[in-house]
Amino acid sequence: MQAIQSSYRGFRLLMDLNWDRVLYVCTIAFALAAGAFVGSL
């Protein structure tokens, strides 16, 4: 149980440090999906 909590804290710290990169990847994915949708019209 302690290992799970420790790894969760590590994951949370990683997300706190890199949330902007996650947002960047999500924005790119959304832009590609929107471009594919517009291109299929």
mmJSON file of the N, C-alpha and C atoms, coordinates in Angstrom:
{"data_MODEL":{"atom_site":{
"group_PDB":["ATOM","ATOM","ATOM","ATOM","ATOM","ATOM","ATOM","ATOM","ATOM","ATOM","ATOM","ATOM","ATOM","ATOM","ATOM","ATOM","ATOM","ATOM","ATOM","ATOM","ATOM","ATOM","ATOM","ATOM","ATOM","ATOM","ATOM","ATOM","ATOM","ATOM","ATOM","ATOM","ATOM","ATOM","ATOM","ATOM","ATOM","ATOM","ATOM","ATOM","ATOM","ATOM","ATOM","ATOM","ATOM","ATOM","ATOM","ATOM","ATOM","ATOM","ATOM","ATOM","ATOM","ATOM","ATOM","ATOM","ATOM","ATOM","ATOM","ATOM","ATOM","ATOM","ATOM","ATOM","ATOM","ATOM","ATOM","ATOM","ATOM","ATOM","ATOM","ATOM","ATOM","ATOM","ATOM","ATOM","ATOM","ATOM","ATOM","ATOM","ATOM","ATOM","ATOM","ATOM","ATOM","ATOM","ATOM","ATOM","ATOM","ATOM","ATOM","ATOM","ATOM","ATOM","ATOM","ATOM","ATOM","ATOM","ATOM","ATOM","ATOM","ATOM","ATOM","ATOM","ATOM","ATOM","ATOM","ATOM","ATOM","ATOM","ATOM","ATOM","ATOM","ATOM","ATOM","ATOM","ATOM","ATOM","ATOM","ATOM","ATOM","ATOM","ATOM"],
"id":[1,2,3,4,5,6,7,8,9,10,11,12,13,14,15,16,17,18,19,20,21,22,23,24,25,26,27,28,29,30,31,32,33,34,35,36,37,38,39,40,41,42,43,44,45,46,47,48,49,50,51,52,53,54,55,56,57,58,59,60,61,62,63,64,65,66,67,68,69,70,71,72,73,74,75,76,77,78,79,80,81,82,83,84,85,86,87,88,89,90,91,92,93,94,95,96,97,98,99,100,101,102,103,104,105,106,107,108,109,110,111,112,113,114,115,116,117,118,119,120,121,122,123],
"type_symbol":["N","C","C","N","C","C","N","C","C","N","C","C","N","C","C","N","C","C","N","C","C","N","C","C","N","C","C","N","C","C","N","C","C","N","C","C","N","C","C","N","C","C","N","C","C","N","C","C","N","C","C","N","C","C","N","C","C","N","C","C","N","C","C","N","C","C","N","C","C","N","C","C","N","C","C","N","C","C","N","C","C","N","C","C","N","C","C","N","C","C","N","C","C","N","C","C","N","C","C","N","C","C","N","C","C","N","C","C","N","C","C","N","C","C","N","C","C","N","C","C","N","C","C"],
"label_atom_id":["N","CA","C","N","CA","C","N","CA","C","N","CA","C","N","CA","C","N","CA","C","N","CA","C","N","CA","C","N","CA","C","N","CA","C","N","CA","C","N","CA","C","N","CA","C","N","CA","C","N","CA","C","N","CA","C","N","CA","C","N","CA","C","N","CA","C","N","CA","C","N","CA","C","N","CA","C","N","CA","C","N","CA","C","N","CA","C","N","CA","C","N","CA","C","N","CA","C","N","CA","C","N","CA","C","N","CA","C","N","CA","C","N","CA","C","N","CA","C","N","CA","C","N","CA","C","N","CA","C","N","CA","C","N","CA","C","N","CA","C","N","CA","C"],
"label_alt_id":[null,null,null,null,null,null,null,null,null,null,null,null,null,null,null,null,null,null,null,null,null,null,null,null,null,null,null,null,null,null,null,null,null,null,null,null,null,null,null,null,null,null,null,null,null,null,null,null,null,null,null,null,null,null,null,null,null,null,null,null,null,null,null,null,null,null,null,null,null,null,null,null,null,null,null,null,null,null,null,null,null,null,null,null,null,null,null,null,null,null,null,null,null,null,null,null,null,null,null,null,null,null,null,null,null,null,null,null,null,null,null,null,null,null,null,null,null,null,null,null,null,null,null],
"label_comp_id":["MET","MET","MET","GLN","GLN","GLN","ALA","ALA","ALA","ILE","ILE","ILE","GLN","GLN","GLN","SER","SER","SER","SER","SER","SER","TYR","TYR","TYR","ARG","ARG","ARG","GLY","GLY","GLY","PHE","PHE","PHE","ARG","ARG","ARG","LEU","LEU","LEU","LEU","LEU","LEU","MET","MET","MET","ASP","ASP","ASP","LEU","LEU","LEU","ASN","ASN","ASN","TRP","TRP","TRP","ASP","ASP","ASP","ARG","ARG","ARG","VAL","VAL","VAL","LEU","LEU","LEU","TYR","TYR","TYR","VAL","VAL","VAL","CYS","CYS","CYS","THR","THR","THR","ILE","ILE","ILE","ALA","ALA","ALA","PHE","PHE","PHE","ALA","ALA","ALA","LEU","LEU","LEU","ALA","ALA","ALA","ALA","ALA","ALA","GLY","GLY","GLY","ALA","ALA","ALA","PHE","PHE","PHE","VAL","VAL","VAL","GLY","GLY","GLY","SER","SER","SER","LEU","LEU","LEU"],
"label_asym_id":["A","A","A","A","A","A","A","A","A","A","A","A","A","A","A","A","A","A","A","A","A","A","A","A","A","A","A","A","A","A","A","A","A","A","A","A","A","A","A","A","A","A","A","A","A","A","A","A","A","A","A","A","A","A","A","A","A","A","A","A","A","A","A","A","A","A","A","A","A","A","A","A","A","A","A","A","A","A","A","A","A","A","A","A","A","A","A","A","A","A","A","A","A","A","A","A","A","A","A","A","A","A","A","A","A","A","A","A","A","A","A","A","A","A","A","A","A","A","A","A","A","A","A"],
"label_entity_id":["1","1","1","1","1","1","1","1","1","1","1","1","1","1","1","1","1","1","1","1","1","1","1","1","1","1","1","1","1","1","1","1","1","1","1","1","1","1","1","1","1","1","1","1","1","1","1","1","1","1","1","1","1","1","1","1","1","1","1","1","1","1","1","1","1","1","1","1","1","1","1","1","1","1","1","1","1","1","1","1","1","1","1","1","1","1","1","1","1","1","1","1","1","1","1","1","1","1","1","1","1","1","1","1","1","1","1","1","1","1","1","1","1","1","1","1","1","1","1","1","1","1","1"],
"label_seq_id":[1,1,1,2,2,2,3,3,3,4,4,4,5,5,5,6,6,6,7,7,7,8,8,8,9,9,9,10,10,10,11,11,11,12,12,12,13,13,13,14,14,14,15,15,15,16,16,16,17,17,17,18,18,18,19,19,19,20,20,20,21,21,21,22,22,22,23,23,23,24,24,24,25,25,25,26,26,26,27,27,27,28,28,28,29,29,29,30,30,30,31,31,31,32,32,32,33,33,33,34,34,34,35,35,35,36,36,36,37,37,37,38,38,38,39,39,39,40,40,40,41,41,41],
"pdbx_PDB_ins_code":[null,null,null,null,null,null,null,null,null,null,null,null,null,null,null,null,null,null,null,null,null,null,null,null,null,null,null,null,null,null,null,null,null,null,null,null,null,null,null,null,null,null,null,null,null,null,null,null,null,null,null,null,null,null,null,null,null,null,null,null,null,null,null,null,null,null,null,null,null,null,null,null,null,null,null,null,null,null,null,null,null,null,null,null,null,null,null,null,null,null,null,null,null,null,null,null,null,null,null,null,null,null,null,null,null,null,null,null,null,null,null,null,null,null,null,null,null,null,null,null,null,null,null],
"Cartn_x":[0.833,0.0,0.87,1.937,2.821,3.479,3.821,4.421,3.438,2.156,1.133,0.994,0.962,0.836,2.068,3.231,4.468,4.501,4.097,4.101,3.036,1.903,0.876,1.389,2.1,2.677,3.687,4.491,5.458,4.777,3.689,2.93,2.301,1.778,1.153,2.192,3.376,4.447,4.833,4.917,5.244,4.189,2.915,1.848,1.88,2.212,2.301,3.409,4.487,5.615,5.393,4.618,4.501,3.083,2.228,0.846,0.778,1.708,1.686,2.004,2.864,3.167,1.978,1.248,0.041,-0.99,-1.151,-2.074,-1.652,-0.356,0.174,-0.159,0.045,-0.25,-1.746,-2.582,-4.034,-4.466,-3.852,-4.18,-3.797,-2.635,-2.209,-3.178,-3.557,-4.482,-5.835,-6.316,-7.587,-7.491,-6.393,-6.211,-6.147,-5.464,-5.409,-6.786,-7.541,-8.879,-9.795,-9.697,-10.518,-10.143,-8.846,-8.396,-8.886,-8.872,-9.366,-10.859,-11.584,-13.032,-13.343,-12.655,-12.895,-12.468,-11.379,-10.914,-11.841,-12.642,-13.547,-14.887,-15.116,-16.383,-16.423],
"Cartn_y":[-1.202,0.0,1.256,1.211,2.372,2.629,1.568,1.731,2.376,2.004,2.598,4.086,4.437,5.844,6.628,6.041,6.71,6.929,5.921,6.071,7.075,7.129,8.118,9.523,9.707,11.026,11.414,10.453,10.72,11.092,10.378,10.681,12.061,12.388,13.706,14.821,14.608,15.595,15.749,14.632,14.678,15.453,15.244,15.973,17.458,17.781,19.188,19.897,19.2,19.818,19.898,18.967,18.873,19.073,19.764,19.926,20.714,21.636,22.432,21.577,20.568,19.676,18.787,18.357,17.556,18.4,19.651,20.552,20.768,20.896,21.067,19.869,18.658,17.439,17.335,17.669,17.629,18.646,19.813,20.842,20.38,19.773,19.254,18.167,17.254,16.182,16.751,17.75,18.371,19.066,19.752,20.437,19.441,18.323,17.295,16.688,16.434,15.879,16.889,18.153,19.173,19.318,19.251,19.331,18.146,16.963,15.778,15.886,16.424,16.592,17.586,18.719,19.736,19.199,18.444,17.881,16.829,16.201,15.157,15.725,17.006,17.6,17.81],
"Cartn_z":[0.0,0.0,0.0,0.763,0.825,-0.53,-1.242,-2.569,-3.536,-3.434,-4.309,-4.005,-2.73,-2.363,-2.808,-2.663,-3.067,-4.572,-5.328,-6.784,-7.22,-6.508,-6.838,-6.577,-5.462,-5.175,-6.24,-6.678,-7.737,-9.037,-9.358,-10.575,-10.48,-9.302,-9.113,-9.258,-8.714,-8.857,-10.319,-11.03,-12.45,-13.221,-12.894,-13.571,-13.21,-11.96,-11.57,-12.337,-12.582,-13.28,-14.784,-15.344,-16.796,-17.316,-16.571,-17.018,-18.315,-18.527,-19.746,-20.965,-20.795,-21.915,-22.239,-21.227,-21.457,-22.203,-21.795,-22.469,-23.914,-24.159,-25.506,-26.379,-25.863,-26.625,-26.913,-25.925,-26.137,-27.186,-27.187,-28.173,-29.572,-29.723,-31.021,-31.499,-30.606,-30.979,-31.402,-30.675,-31.035,-32.39,-32.646,-33.923,-35.078,-34.879,-35.927,-36.179,-35.125,-35.289,-35.993,-35.636,-36.278,-37.752,-38.05,-39.431,-40.247,-39.659,-40.371,-40.614,-39.637,-39.806,-40.92,-40.913,-41.956,-43.316,-43.351,-44.623,-45.182,-44.344,-44.822,-45.304,-45.13,-45.581,-47.073],
"occupancy":[1.0,1.0,1.0,1.0,1.0,1.0,1.0,1.0,1.0,1.0,1.0,1.0,1.0,1.0,1.0,1.0,1.0,1.0,1.0,1.0,1.0,1.0,1.0,1.0,1.0,1.0,1.0,1.0,1.0,1.0,1.0,1.0,1.0,1.0,1.0,1.0,1.0,1.0,1.0,1.0,1.0,1.0,1.0,1.0,1.0,1.0,1.0,1.0,1.0,1.0,1.0,1.0,1.0,1.0,1.0,1.0,1.0,1.0,1.0,1.0,1.0,1.0,1.0,1.0,1.0,1.0,1.0,1.0,1.0,1.0,1.0,1.0,1.0,1.0,1.0,1.0,1.0,1.0,1.0,1.0,1.0,1.0,1.0,1.0,1.0,1.0,1.0,1.0,1.0,1.0,1.0,1.0,1.0,1.0,1.0,1.0,1.0,1.0,1.0,1.0,1.0,1.0,1.0,1.0,1.0,1.0,1.0,1.0,1.0,1.0,1.0,1.0,1.0,1.0,1.0,1.0,1.0,1.0,1.0,1.0,1.0,1.0,1.0],
"B_iso_or_equiv":[0.0,0.0,0.0,0.0,0.0,0.0,0.0,0.0,0.0,0.0,0.0,0.0,0.0,0.0,0.0,0.0,0.0,0.0,0.0,0.0,0.0,0.0,0.0,0.0,0.0,0.0,0.0,0.0,0.0,0.0,0.0,0.0,0.0,0.0,0.0,0.0,0.0,0.0,0.0,0.0,0.0,0.0,0.0,0.0,0.0,0.0,0.0,0.0,0.0,0.0,0.0,0.0,0.0,0.0,0.0,0.0,0.0,0.0,0.0,0.0,0.0,0.0,0.0,0.0,0.0,0.0,0.0,0.0,0.0,0.0,0.0,0.0,0.0,0.0,0.0,0.0,0.0,0.0,0.0,0.0,0.0,0.0,0.0,0.0,0.0,0.0,0.0,0.0,0.0,0.0,0.0,0.0,0.0,0.0,0.0,0.0,0.0,0.0,0.0,0.0,0.0,0.0,0.0,0.0,0.0,0.0,0.0,0.0,0.0,0.0,0.0,0.0,0.0,0.0,0.0,0.0,0.0,0.0,0.0,0.0,0.0,0.0,0.0],
"pdbx_formal_charge":[null,null,null,null,null,null,null,null,null,null,null,null,null,null,null,null,null,null,null,null,null,null,null,null,null,null,null,null,null,null,null,null,null,null,null,null,null,null,null,null,null,null,null,null,null,null,null,null,null,null,null,null,null,null,null,null,null,null,null,null,null,null,null,null,null,null,null,null,null,null,null,null,null,null,null,null,null,null,null,null,null,null,null,null,null,null,null,null,null,null,null,null,null,null,null,null,null,null,null,null,null,null,null,null,null,null,null,null,null,null,null,null,null,null,null,null,null,null,null,null,null,null,null],
"auth_seq_id":[1,1,1,2,2,2,3,3,3,4,4,4,5,5,5,6,6,6,7,7,7,8,8,8,9,9,9,10,10,10,11,11,11,12,12,12,13,13,13,14,14,14,15,15,15,16,16,16,17,17,17,18,18,18,19,19,19,20,20,20,21,21,21,22,22,22,23,23,23,24,24,24,25,25,25,26,26,26,27,27,27,28,28,28,29,29,29,30,30,30,31,31,31,32,32,32,33,33,33,34,34,34,35,35,35,36,36,36,37,37,37,38,38,38,39,39,39,40,40,40,41,41,41],
"auth_comp_id":["MET","MET","MET","GLN","GLN","GLN","ALA","ALA","ALA","ILE","ILE","ILE","GLN","GLN","GLN","SER","SER","SER","SER","SER","SER","TYR","TYR","TYR","ARG","ARG","ARG","GLY","GLY","GLY","PHE","PHE","PHE","ARG","ARG","ARG","LEU","LEU","LEU","LEU","LEU","LEU","MET","MET","MET","ASP","ASP","ASP","LEU","LEU","LEU","ASN","ASN","ASN","TRP","TRP","TRP","ASP","ASP","ASP","ARG","ARG","ARG","VAL","VAL","VAL","LEU","LEU","LEU","TYR","TYR","TYR","VAL","VAL","VAL","CYS","CYS","CYS","THR","THR","THR","ILE","ILE","ILE","ALA","ALA","ALA","PHE","PHE","PHE","ALA","ALA","ALA","LEU","LEU","LEU","ALA","ALA","ALA","ALA","ALA","ALA","GLY","GLY","GLY","ALA","ALA","ALA","PHE","PHE","PHE","VAL","VAL","VAL","GLY","GLY","GLY","SER","SER","SER","LEU","LEU","LEU"],
"auth_asym_id":["A","A","A","A","A","A","A","A","A","A","A","A","A","A","A","A","A","A","A","A","A","A","A","A","A","A","A","A","A","A","A","A","A","A","A","A","A","A","A","A","A","A","A","A","A","A","A","A","A","A","A","A","A","A","A","A","A","A","A","A","A","A","A","A","A","A","A","A","A","A","A","A","A","A","A","A","A","A","A","A","A","A","A","A","A","A","A","A","A","A","A","A","A","A","A","A","A","A","A","A","A","A","A","A","A","A","A","A","A","A","A","A","A","A","A","A","A","A","A","A","A","A","A"],
"auth_atom_id":["N","CA","C","N","CA","C","N","CA","C","N","CA","C","N","CA","C","N","CA","C","N","CA","C","N","CA","C","N","CA","C","N","CA","C","N","CA","C","N","CA","C","N","CA","C","N","CA","C","N","CA","C","N","CA","C","N","CA","C","N","CA","C","N","CA","C","N","CA","C","N","CA","C","N","CA","C","N","CA","C","N","CA","C","N","CA","C","N","CA","C","N","CA","C","N","CA","C","N","CA","C","N","CA","C","N","CA","C","N","CA","C","N","CA","C","N","CA","C","N","CA","C","N","CA","C","N","CA","C","N","CA","C","N","CA","C","N","CA","C","N","CA","C"],
"pdbx_PDB_model_num":[1,1,1,1,1,1,1,1,1,1,1,1,1,1,1,1,1,1,1,1,1,1,1,1,1,1,1,1,1,1,1,1,1,1,1,1,1,1,1,1,1,1,1,1,1,1,1,1,1,1,1,1,1,1,1,1,1,1,1,1,1,1,1,1,1,1,1,1,1,1,1,1,1,1,1,1,1,1,1,1,1,1,1,1,1,1,1,1,1,1,1,1,1,1,1,1,1,1,1,1,1,1,1,1,1,1,1,1,1,1,1,1,1,1,1,1,1,1,1,1,1,1,1]
}}}
